[in-house]
Amino acid sequence: MARVFNFSAGPAMMPLPVLEEIQAELIDYKGSGMSVMEMSHRSKVYQQIIDEAEADIRELMGIPDNYKVLFVQGGATLEFAMIPMNLRKNGVFDYIVTGTWSKKAASEAKKYGKVNVIATSEDRNYSYVPDVSDLPIDDDADYVYICENETIHGTTYKELPNTKGKILVADQSSMFLSKPVDVSKYGIIYGGVQKNVGPAGLAIVIIREDLINPELDKSVPTYCSFATHSENGSMYNTPNCWAIYCCGKVFKYLKKLGGLEAMNKINQEKAAILYDFLDNSKMFKGTVDKEYRSLMNVPFVTGDADTDAAVVAATKAAGFDNLKGHRSVGGLRASIYNAMPKEGVQALVDFLKKYEEEHK
Amino acid sequence: MARVFNFSAGPAMMPLPVLEEIQAELIDYKGSGMSVMEMSHRSKVYQQIIDEAEADIRELMGIPDNYKVLFVQGGATLEFAMIPMNLRKNGVFDYIVTGTWSKKAASEAKKYGKVNVIATSEDRNYSYVPDVSDLPIDDDADYVYICENETIHGTTYKELPNTKGKILVADQSSMFLSKPVDVSKYGIIYGGVQKNVGPAGLAIVIIREDLINPELDKSVPTYCSFATHSENGSMYNTPNCWAIYCCGKVFKYLKKLGGLEAMNKINQEKAAILYDFLDNSKMFKGTVDKEYRSLMNVPFVTGDADTDAAVVAATKAAGFDNLKGHRSVGGLRASIYNAMPKEGVQALVDFLKKYEEEHK
């Protein structure tokens, strides 16, 4: 059977050429006589895999030398705790809450200090990003936290917040590697890779070296200290070797496509196909204010829950998968990450157009 | 090229028929039109994968109904912290230290309470397991902890400790699914899967339900609470979906081979080939007291570090991989987990015999 267009919010599509390479190497990686899944993480052959992955993401993102790249398990959920545990000095944390994921992060941080929600878009169900040009940043704030692309609500930042000199921490999970970013503006960028890069079970943490504190409170698990991972090349213990390998393949693929500038251009084009349709449709409309629309996650509704459900069922029957919106927004959501081909978005729009015509 | 005999302590060999199945399904899992790596963990097709994996390991190990099976990231290293954080009542933890891994676990537990080392084999470099029939168990001990098979030192327990009614917690990482165990004797059994089952990045935790405490100290990260994983079917956040899938394949393979009784028989036979050779060799000898020898990890030495190194180099040149012993024991170590075929062990012994004859 053909591969489906999978609009899942994550785990999500991976590039077919990457999957084909992985498949070809699965039993015998480059004459090593073993699968990557079977390799000692201490072996030369594996060390080369992780070293290349790091070098390639450094090149793709233009990561400055004073930043470390860490490969950590536990996903964003564990990062929600690790960030306050590792950055805590005054125990005051400023959060901008623009959706489910920044809200969860703020809630977890409360375990470790005082959380100030310095801006939120909760008043209109997180359908926009608040003005972040002049926020009441706390003088004692250890950092300012954002989720730069909210997967469920489909919003993204147009510009980064003015942190007034405080450290900026960004969860980029659902926009990771989707466009160029200026890493030097952040203290920490992290992302679970299972949306825009590879298989689940791995977060990539890009952290400015001076923020790595080897002298944490003793209640912090050894695994949860960034220093543990940093001092041991992400191999204090056995990492998710397979996910690192797969992500490394995706990094090389993105480089070949022209890097993040090229990806951004493709992503802009893809999103425009869908948003243009939504803006001209009488049946469907996007749920997010235009200027804050995510290029990656596109929620939309008909305005009637039963109709929404019927459309989801129809897309599924037509071979489009995972278009049901998250229950907190309802309706439909098309996640169109890097690996979703333009033809997939076009085919979905064609289908929705036809559906609309047939159900006027 | 042919697949090598890979004696790595972990990650380690997986059964070839399993790898072949995974390879065949890599791009399109059973007509779903997508790779398992691309599936939403909330989809029906993935739910079936994780449900079957759990059902199969329950059947293999005979896990009673009052035990939960959890799929957690972060490896044994995170478990070292999670166990005291989750089981802490009196804040007193009894540890039996029989090698590197139980020592590390005890060290981590000190962050969360008072650790009593109630027995250790440190006096003879962890080359045996101390008598555990009548230990000075603390009246207030929240649990008694063992590493049931020490990967580096190559020891295993002949019988479980008499915990005098206290909860027994066992790290079974390097013996996981190698033989039948009576789960009801344990409060918690856990194992990183990257030695005896599948790819790295996943620990399986088998925990008696009454030990799951949803009311932990607030300093415990949400991810580190067993209740978080238990209450959400190991899907509070996106799990390591790929590793769970691969482990599920291995579970089915083990069932087909006859289950853990059959595996134990094969493992006994494999280990006997190597230990018989060592016991009759004039050049090589095992480092562990006979009655505590692991069936999985077999450290051995020549008594001379240069000769050890020469032998390791010769094995490598002959196509046997990862036989270098851990630096804390020196010499060589052959890890002969479930997936190492008997022919691999026999071929290694044949090679070592020949080497010995040629270097008399």
Boltz contact constraints between the chains, C-beta under 6 A:
constraints:
  - contact:
      token1: [A, 1]
      token2: [B, 31]
      max_distance: 6.0
  - contact:
      token1: [A, 1]
      token2: [B, 33]
      max_distance: 6.0
  - contact:
      token1: [A, 3]
      token2: [B, 33]
      max_distance: 6.0
  - contact:
      token1: [A, 4]
      token2: [B, 33]
      max_distance: 6.0
  - contact:
      token1: [A, 6]
      token2: [B, 34]
      max_distance: 6.0
  - contact:
      token1: [A, 6]
      token2: [B, 38]
      max_distance: 6.0
  - contact:
      token1: [A, 8]
      token2: [B, 40]
      max_distance: 6.0
  - contact:
      token1: [A, 11]
      token2: [B, 38]
      max_distance: 6.0
  - contact:
      token1: [A, 11]
      token2: [B, 39]
      max_distance: 6.0
  - contact:
      token1: [A, 13]
      token2: [B, 38]
      max_distance: 6.0
  - contact:
      token1: [A, 14]
      token2: [B, 38]
      max_distance: 6.0
  - contact:
      token1: [A, 19]
      token2: [B, 27]
      max_distance: 6.0
  - contact:
      token1: [A, 19]
      token2: [B, 35]
      max_distance: 6.0
  - contact:
      token1: [A, 23]
      token2: [B, 23]
      max_distance: 6.0
  - contact:
      token1: [A, 23]
      token2: [B, 26]
      max_distance: 6.0
  - contact:
      token1: [A, 23]
      token2: [B, 27]
      max_distance: 6.0
  - contact:
      token1: [A, 26]
      token2: [B, 23]
      max_distance: 6.0
  - contact:
      token1: [A, 27]
      token2: [B, 19]
      max_distance: 6.0
  - contact:
      token1: [A, 27]
      token2: [B, 23]
      max_distance: 6.0
  - contact:
      token1: [A, 31]
      token2: [B, 1]
      max_distance: 6.0
  - contact:
      token1: [A, 33]
      token2: [B, 1]
      max_distance: 6.0
  - contact:
      token1: [A, 33]
      token2: [B, 3]
      max_distance: 6.0
  - contact:
      token1: [A, 33]
      token2: [B, 4]
      max_distance: 6.0
  - contact:
      token1: [A, 34]
      token2: [B, 6]
      max_distance: 6.0
  - contact:
      token1: [A, 35]
      token2: [B, 19]
      max_distance: 6.0
  - contact:
      token1: [A, 37]
      token2: [B, 199]
      max_distance: 6.0
  - contact:
      token1: [A, 38]
      token2: [B, 6]
      max_distance: 6.0
  - contact:
      token1: [A, 38]
      token2: [B, 11]
      max_distance: 6.0
  - contact:
      token1: [A, 38]
      token2: [B, 13]
      max_distance: 6.0
  - contact:
      token1: [A, 38]
      token2: [B, 14]
      max_distance: 6.0
  - contact:
      token1: [A, 39]
      token2: [B, 11]
      max_distance: 6.0
  - contact:
      token1: [A, 40]
      token2: [B, 8]
      max_distance: 6.0
  - contact:
      token1: [A, 40]
      token2: [B, 322]
      max_distance: 6.0
  - contact:
      token1: [A, 73]
      token2: [B, 73]
      max_distance: 6.0
  - contact:
      token1: [A, 73]
      token2: [B, 74]
      max_distance: 6.0
  - contact:
      token1: [A, 73]
      token2: [B, 201]
      max_distance: 6.0
  - contact:
      token1: [A, 74]
      token2: [B, 73]
      max_distance: 6.0
  - contact:
      token1: [A, 74]
      token2: [B, 74]
      max_distance: 6.0
  - contact:
      token1: [A, 74]
      token2: [B, 223]
      max_distance: 6.0
  - contact:
      token1: [A, 75]
      token2: [B, 237]
      max_distance: 6.0
  - contact:
      token1: [A, 75]
      token2: [B, 238]
      max_distance: 6.0
  - contact:
      token1: [A, 77]
      token2: [B, 223]
      max_distance: 6.0
  - contact:
      token1: [A, 77]
      token2: [B, 237]
      max_distance: 6.0
  - contact:
      token1: [A, 78]
      token2: [B, 223]
      max_distance: 6.0
  - contact:
      token1: [A, 81]
      token2: [B, 221]
      max_distance: 6.0
  - contact:
      token1: [A, 108]
      token2: [B, 222]
      max_distance: 6.0
  - contact:
      token1: [A, 111]
      token2: [B, 218]
      max_distance: 6.0
  - contact:
      token1: [A, 194]
      token2: [B, 238]
      max_distance: 6.0
  - contact:
      token1: [A, 199]
      token2: [B, 37]
      max_distance: 6.0
  - contact:
      token1: [A, 199]
      token2: [B, 242]
      max_distance: 6.0
  - contact:
      token1: [A, 200]
      token2: [B, 238]
      max_distance: 6.0
  - contact:
      token1: [A, 200]
      token2: [B, 241]
      max_distance: 6.0
  - contact:
      token1: [A, 201]
      token2: [B, 73]
      max_distance: 6.0
  - contact:
      token1: [A, 201]
      token2: [B, 201]
      max_distance: 6.0
  - contact:
      token1: [A, 201]
      token2: [B, 240]
      max_distance: 6.0
  - contact:
      token1: [A, 218]
      token2: [B, 111]
      max_distance: 6.0
  - contact:
      token1: [A, 219]
      token2: [B, 219]
      max_distance: 6.0
  - contact:
      token1: [A, 221]
      token2: [B, 81]
      max_distance: 6.0
  - contact:
      token1: [A, 222]
      token2: [B, 108]
      max_distance: 6.0
  - contact:
      token1: [A, 223]
      token2: [B, 74]
      max_distance: 6.0
  - contact:
      token1: [A, 223]
      token2: [B, 77]
      max_distance: 6.0
  - contact:
      token1: [A, 223]
      token2: [B, 78]
      max_distance: 6.0
  - contact:
      token1: [A, 237]
      token2: [B, 75]
      max_distance: 6.0
  - contact:
      token1: [A, 237]
      token2: [B, 77]
      max_distance: 6.0
  - contact:
      token1: [A, 238]
      token2: [B, 75]
      max_distance: 6.0
  - contact:
      token1: [A, 238]
      token2: [B, 194]
      max_distance: 6.0
  - contact:
      token1: [A, 238]
      token2: [B, 200]
      max_distance: 6.0
  - contact:
      token1: [A, 240]
      token2: [B, 201]
      max_distance: 6.0
  - contact:
      token1: [A, 241]
      token2: [B, 200]
      max_distance: 6.0
  - contact:
      token1: [A, 242]
      token2: [B, 199]
      max_distance: 6.0
  - contact:
      token1: [A, 322]
      token2: [B, 40]
      max_distance: 6.0
